[in-house]
Amino acid sequence: MAGAPRESEIVDAAMLRALELARRGPRGLNPQVGAVLLAADGKTLAEGWHRGAGTPHAEVDALTRLAAEPGPDAARGATAVVTLEPCNHTGRTGPCAQALIDAGVARVLYAIDDPGRLSGGGAEHLRDAGVAVVPGVRADEAAALLDSWLTVQRLGRPHVTLKWAQSLDGRAAASDGTSQWITGPAARADVHRRRADADAIIVGSGTLLADDPALTARREDGSLYDHQPRPVVVGTRAVPQEAQVRRHPLPLMQDEGDDLADLLDRLRELGVQRVFVEGGPTLASSFVRAGLVDEVLAYIAPTLLGGDRLALGDLGVRSIDGKLRLEVASVERLGDDLLIVARGLDTPALRAATRPAQGKD
């Protein structure tokens, strides 16, 4: 007979459930957070998640449910399992760390630290009050869920995904400039799903003039996803009035492209958290050189094109010692094509770009 589950298994299962709850919350300027309250015997007492700005945070949501049934004193001696370090500031809601202390919670386990200058420090406040605190439970999964919010907090700009499609020999187009389609339908469908997860999509004016993309996120039947990325064109060449992008459901934004960091700042002010860069080797290389890339999606087709139409241009690397390393997060087969997802691009420009975190509400 199988024995009772170990405490580590109970906590792990609770964190997985908290992550599942967090995904119910809306993506936006505030993080998606989930919480599970456990009794001393490991049974779940209550669950909660953050439903958006101005609503109770996940921990308070769970405590509120607990107060109704089985009662307000049930949290005494309980364990709180939370996907993000409980906050330590008062905004439109009160500090979650203090709410847990007031409820008598004995232990808090969380996935990742809150990097906010104003909202961070909850773990220290809990420890000062005698609450046991354990960080880092399923940190990778929580970081993946909150990647865009964490980028905004840590770097003060939207999270940037750079996508390109290439042949096996690294070409983004044939010698005559044609590039539709290097990859097959499965890869293209994947791109559109990812577009629908972005708040803005950026292309260079050269790509726009050459390919006339609609820059919408479309299902395989041609219908539009409910969420559409705002189209942004970088470059000095005017967008033709007959261009498909002019019919995009969201207003077009055009930028001359002299300062990509400034462009991202302006997009952040418009509420953009996730940016999808999909526009040609010149623009792609500029984002890499500026240290403004958080994730790379490389769709690779088993074809050979030759010629000089490379997927990336000059990155400022002059010797092998200066190579820009990434970590491969996943490799996926999409029909005949491969998708390599890589993160952790470390460039001098990225290290210099780190800004103070702004906190959450």
N, C-alpha and C positions, 0 to 999 in steps of 0.2 A: 504494500500500500504506500502511496505517496504521502510524505509527511506534510505538515503545515508549511505554507510558503514562508521563506525567510524574509526578514525585515527588508533586506536590499531588494528583493523581488517585489515586495509590496510597494516600496517607494518608487521603484522603476515603473511599475504599472500605473501608479498614481500620476507620475510625471507624463507618461504617454497620454493618459486621459486628460491631463491639464492642457497639453499641447493640442489635443483634439478639440477641447472646449475653446481654446484661444482662436482657432481657425473660424469659429462661428462669428467672431467679432468683425466689424468692418475694417478694411484696410484704409488708412488715411494718415493724418498728421499725428495720431496717437497710436501707441503699439497695441497689437493684438496680444492679450494676456489671458491665461486661464489659471484657475486655482482649485485645489482639492483639499478638503479638511479631513484628516484621518483621526479616528479614536485610538486609544492606547492599544487596542487589540488589532488595529490595522483596518477596521471597517470604515467605509466612507460615511462621514457625517453630513457633508454638504459639498456642493460644487458651485462654481461661479465663473463668469468671464466678463470682460469689458465690452460693453455694447456701443461705445463711441464717446466722443468728447462730451463732458458734462454729466455723464452717467457714472454710477459707482464703479470703482476699479474692481478687478476680479476678486481680490481678497475680501473686500467689503461686501460684494455681491454674495459671496459664499457665506459670510457671517450673517448677513441679513436673512438668508434662507434658513440658516441654523437657528436664528432667534425665533422663527415661526414654529419650527418643528425639528428637534424635540424640545428646544428651549434655550434661552440665552446663556445659561451656565454650562452648556454642553461642550463649549470650546476650551474650557479649562483643562490644561494638560494635553490638549490635542496637538497634532502635527499639521502644519500647513505646507503644502507642496505647490509651488508657484513657478511659472515659466520665466518670470523676470523679478529681479530683486525688488522687494516691496519699497514703494516710494517713500520719501522722507520730507515732502513739502506740501504746502496747502495751495491749491489752485482753485478750480471750480469744485474740487472735492478735497476732502481732508487727507492727511498722510496715512497710508495703509500700514506702515510699520507701527504707528501708535495705535491704530485700530486693533491690530493683532495683539499688542501688549495689553490693551484694555480688556480684550476678550479672554485673556489668560492663556493664550497659546504658549505651549512649552518649547516647541521646536519649529524652525522654518527651514525648509530645503528649497532652493531655487536653482534655476538653470544658468542664467547669465547676469552679470552685474549691470545695473542701470548706469549708463555713462553720462547721464544728464548732470550738468553743473548744479542745478537747483533740486532735481528730484533724487539724485543719488545719495548714498550714505545711509540707506535704510538698514542695511545689515549691521553697521556699527551701532546704530541707535537700538536695534533689537538686542545686540550683545550687551550693551550697557545696562539694559533692563533685565538681564539675566536669562534671556531667551537663547537657546542653543541654535546656531546658524550653520548650515552646510551649503556652500555654493557648488556650482558646476555639475549638477545632475542633468544629464542629457543636454549638455551645453551646445553641441553641434546642431542638433535638431532645432533648438530654440533660436540659435543664431541664423539658421537658414530661413526660419519663419519670419524673423524680424530684420532681414538683411537690409531692406531699404530704410527702415526707421533707424537702424543702428548707423547707417552711413550718414544720414542727415544729422544725427546726434554727434557723431565723432568727427565728421569732416565739414559739416555745415553746408552740404550740397546734396542733390539727389543721387541715388544709386544709379550707376551707369553700366549697362550691359552693351557690349560691342559684339555685333554679329557680322559674319561674312560667310559667303559660300565660295568654295574653291574646288578646282580640279585636284587630282592626286599630286600633280607637280606644282601646286601652289598658285595657279593662275585664277583670277577672278573673272576673266573675259577672254574671248578669242582675239587674235591679232587685229581683227577689224572692229573690235570694241563691243561686239554682241555678247550678252551675258545671260539672256533668258532662253532656256533655263539650264543652269549647270546641274542642279540637283533635281530629284524626282518629286512626285506629288506628296509622298509621306513627309519628306523634309520640309516642303513648303507649307504643309498643314501645321507642322510643329511650329514653324516661324509665326504663323498667324495666331496660334494659341498664345504664344509668348507676347506678341504684340498686344493682344487683348489684356495682358496683365500689366502693361506699361501705361504710364500717364502721358508720355510724350514720345514721339518717334522722330529722329533727326536724320536727315540725308543731306548730302552736298548738292549744290546746284548742278554740278556736272552730271551726277547720277540722275537727277530729276530730268534734265534735258535729254539725256541719252535713253532712259528707260520709261519715262512718263509714268511713274508708279502712283497708285491711288493712295498709298500709305494708310489704308484702313486695315482693320483686323476682320478677316472674313472666315466663315465656316466653309467646309468643303462643298456645300451646296450653293455657295456664293452669297448667302445672307450675312449681314453684319452682326458681329458680337455686340452684346449690350454695352460693354465698356469699350470705348475707342480711345486710342492715344492721340493727343493733340499733334498735328503735323508741324514740323519745324524744318525749314530749309536754310542751310548755311551757305553763303556765297554772295557775290556781288551781282551775278547775272539774274535778271528779272525772271520771275515765274510767268510763263505764257498764260494768257487769259483762258486758253482752251485746255490747259493742263488738267489731268484727272484730279489732282490734289485740290483744285479749286472747288470740286464738288464734295469734298470731305465734310462730314457732319459737324466737325469742329473748325473754328477759324484758323486759318493759316498764319503762322508766325515766320517771318523771314529775318535773318540776321546776317550781317556781313562777315562774321566769322573771325574777326580780329582777336577776340578774347573769349575763348570757350568757357573759362571759369566764370566770367561775368554772365555769359548766357545761362549757365547752370544756376547761378544765383538768381537771375530773373525768373527762371522757371520755378525754382523753389518758392519764390514769393507768390507765384500763381498757384501754389499748392501741389506742385509736381514732386513726387518722391521717387518714381522709377522712370528712367530714361532708356530708350532703346535706340542705339546708334546703328544705322543700317545703310550708310551711304558712301560707298566707294573707298578706295585705298588712300586717297589724300586726306579725307576727313578722318578715317579710322586711324591713320598714322598720327595725325595731329592730336587726337584724344589720348593716344598712348604716350606720345612725347610729353604731353602736359600732365601726365600722371593722373588722369581723370577716368580711368577704367577700373571697374570693380569685378567684372565678370566678362569672360570671352566665350562666345558660342561660335565654334568653327564647324560648319557643315562641309563635309568632304565627299566629293563624288568620285567614283572609280573611273575617271576619264583623264586623258592627257591632252593638253592644249598647246603647250610650248609658248614661245613668244615672250613679250616683255610686260604683259598685263598682269602684274603680280597682285596678290590679295592685299599686301601691305607695302608701303613705301619706306622711306627713310625714317628710322626710329632713333637716330642719333647714336647708334651702337657702332663704335669704331674698331673694337677688337673682341675676341671671344670672351675676354674677361669682363666685358661690359654687357654680356647677354642679359636679357630680362627674363627672369624665371617666373613660372606660374606653377600652381598645384592643380593637377587634374582631379576634378571633382567627380566626373562620370564620363563614360563612353557608351553611346547608345547606337544601335543599328536602326535606321529608319529606311525601310525598303532596301535599296541597293546602296544607300549612303550611310555615312557615319556622322554622328554629332559628338564632338568633344567639348565638354564644358570645363573651363579652367578658371580658377580664381587666385587671388593672392598676388596679383602683379605688384612687384615692388620696384618702384623707380624713385630716383632722388626727388623728382617733382612731386610725387605723391607724398613722400615723407615730409616735404616742406609745406605741403598744403594743409596739414592737419590743423584744425581750428577747435576752439573751446566748444564743448557740447552745450546745448540749449535747454535740455530738460524736456519733460512731458507734462501734460495736463490731464 
